Amino acid sequence: MKITHITATAIKTPFAQDYWGREAWNDDYEPRIRQGPDLDQTYPDRWRVRHRWSTEISTVLIKLETDEGITGIGESKAPVSPHAVKNYIDTNLSPWLTGKNPFTVKVLWDHYMASMRGRGHIQGLHQEAAAGLDIACWDIIGKASNRPLYEILGGPFRTYIPVYYSGIAGLRNEREDKERERLARSVENVLAQGHNAVKIAIGFGARSDLASVNLVRELAGNNILILVDALGSYDYAHALALSKQLAEAGVGWFETPLRIDDFAGYIELSRHSPIPIANDFLWTVGLLKDLLAQGCRMVCVPETIKSGITETIRIAELADTFGCGFAPHCSIGSTIEFAANAHVAASVPNLVISEYWANDNVLTKELFTPTVEVSRGHIEPPTGPGLGLTINADILTQVSD
């Protein structure tokens, strides 16, 4: 079998509701000056940990056609610059991949990763671009074998995939009634959808962060799992102190408390925090292996449309070797990401939980059939061949950019 044609399509659609991360950590947030006992966030300065956020949902859809009439689909992460990812695929990856055998998917992945390593690109846009091609190759393998992807990957250990609602913006100022009312409405929405786990965006100082957790617990009760994500907002000392308070509040994990390049901080924090540390900033085996080898023990949180299925499986296996959990990340994207995550989650032994980005929109509800829906706090991977998804061509035309 050979790949004969590759199509990368940038797609965009409006948000049904603002993205929870952008709502919490957007550019208009400036922490109030804290003095005396409120001095709980001194470093890094807020502007140094700000990310770029999309004003609309965007991603890149991949289609790989073969000489045997089988077409594979994939998705490449592209929340800010979808045309940059598409252009990289069109000009660099597609000419090289054309004519290759999709069944050699692991060999192809090593070529993708090697192609930019010499230029210092250990992870980033080039890997996100390659991820969609990798997913599409695995989809072809499953379709050619007439088996769901989780079987091709060697599973399933389970087909019941626990998920958490992603997510809700925490309190930026716990003293403002309108902030508390906003958070209360978000919790009501989570409960109305039947979720039993949720992640809160924090990073606004210990008082505000703890107030967010306590309010969610008060409204949702004790039968909900609460996770928190600080998006690299703290230094080691404040993160350690906060981790102890979060543990007392019953929080399940503390995600990305430190900035991405504080490797020593993550090692020490994972050793001393009373609750698990999770990290979605690192999504290659090359970066994670050294941290784990030096004693870091954290939940590894790669994202299939950033890492590719091949690298995501390798990360899960690496984490398991060091006694660490695996929890696939999921944010702005389409149903392809939900399905790819679910297939991988089914086929690894060390799954903790999977993220579920709960924004109802055309890319997650109409672009593909079947949809991947939450039922009683879990999802199931589609059972059709490969990813088990079919594109709605009419909807694709509407969202193509």
Buried (B, 14 or more C-beta within 10 A) or exposed (E): BEBEEBBBBBBBBEBEEBBBBBBBBBEEBEBEEBEEEEEBBEEBEBEEBBEEBBEBBBBBBBBBBBEEEBBBBBBBBBBBBBBBBBBBBBEBBBEEBBEBBBBEBEEBBEBBBEBBEEEEEBBEBBBBBBBBBBBBBBBBBBBBBEBBBBBBBEBBEBBEBBBBBBBBBBBBBBEEEEBBEBBBEBBEBBBEEEBBBBBBBBBBBBBBBBBBBBBBBEBBEEEBBBBBBBBBBBBBEBBBEBBEBBBEBBBBBBBBBBBBEBBEBBBBBBEEBEBBBBBBBBBBBEBBBEBBEEEBBBBBBBBBBBBBBBBBBBBBBBBBEBEBBBBBBBBBBBBBBBBBBBBBBBBBEBBBBBBBBBBEBBBBBBBBEEBBEBEEBBBBBBEBBBBBBEBEEEBBEEBEE
